Amino acid sequence: MKSWIESANTGETDFPVQNLPYGVFSRADEAPRCAVAIGDQVLDLAALEAAGLLSVGASEPVFDRPALNAFMALGLGAWDMARIQLTNLLADGDDPALKDDADLGARALVPMADATMHLPFEVSGYTDFYSGRQHAYNVGVMFRGPENALPPNWLHIPIAYNGRASTVVVSGTDIRRPLGQMKPHGEDAPIFGPSRRLDIELEMGMVVGSPNAMGEPVTVDEADAMIFGFVLLNDWSARDIQAWEYQPLGPFQAKAFATSISPWVVTAAALAPFRTSTPEREHELFPYLRETGPMLYDIELEITMQPEGAAKATTISRTNYKNMYYSPAQQLTHHAIGGCAMNTGDLLGSGTISGPEKDQYGSLLELTWGGKEPLALEGGETRKFIENGDRLTLKGWAQGDGHRIGFGECTGTILPSPEQKDW
Ligand code: MN
């Protein structure tokens, strides 16, 4: 399938007509509103809805808003309606209503280079899982030793902690190095100051579209249908703060200062051809967690790092979402099993995605093995952890036949820590 928008047909673009990810954009002084990405263009859905070319059965417009939540809350039927209409309008030869309307096209199609992207949805809550087995093992070895690496619950429960929705930010937002308490190796007492072991975590973020009521658990199939789509997610982590604070209640300040997501939400529908199965179970799971089909996705992922002033970025890791032990539907089912209400706009991090090989790890903690094996970057610099001015970028795509379902990028640059006050 091709689009009449030529830039969508290159095979290289992240945004062919098979993708149609949703985001929120604005130009200059305009109000932010919903859009899809197509080739090198942003298609204004508020303009299409106003022109009567896009209708999802709601009683009032849903796309002329600064967040996708109203659309996401309509559920799978509305998501499918929108995808069918947008595919017809953008595919070559189907519905000429947009292609032949030069006036509407001039208003509704905006070059991506002219668009400012915003946080695509209002983040209701943020939960971060820990479902990558290689990552959990690597971190366990470093924090507790190889004999206690994988916690005893890990093969039974997709374990997680409740994170902060308030500091989820869109790609491109600069991040300040956090202040906090830490206890350097070999010291008798903790110290206070800027984190010295600042890190990234490469993750996929699941975006919940349809809610479940408090006290009403869902099946894995029901959970699967509640998922609107996915974003790239960088769970920035201060390892020294984490190591000192994490027992017994889990990460707190070490991960509360920022979580970056990519601006485009790639829908579960666009990723359907790339479904794949979770690995064989080492322990049989409880029935409530059993999948009825392939519910994980084959998504290629990579991390690049670029120091301030460096001529080019260095790719420091390549991995794949299919390495996860638990699927997003299993994670969502488990999240709701005790009676927790999941809301439209909930964001669930997959957990760090590390492949089995050393160059497939999803964090600097693992890539440099706790700082013991610095990374060599293009241009001659080396890194144990992130320095001020470093720019970290995540990319991801599902590789189709002649096209790819891409996520764009999730990037952020680290700024110096805040001025210390007269405490
Ligand atoms: Mn994480």
Boltz pocket constraint, residues with backbone or C-beta under 6 A from the ligand:
constraints:
  - pocket:
      binder: B
      contacts: [[A, 128], [A, 129], [A, 201], [A, 203], [A, 235], [A, 349], [A, 351], [A, 352]]
      max_distance: 6.0
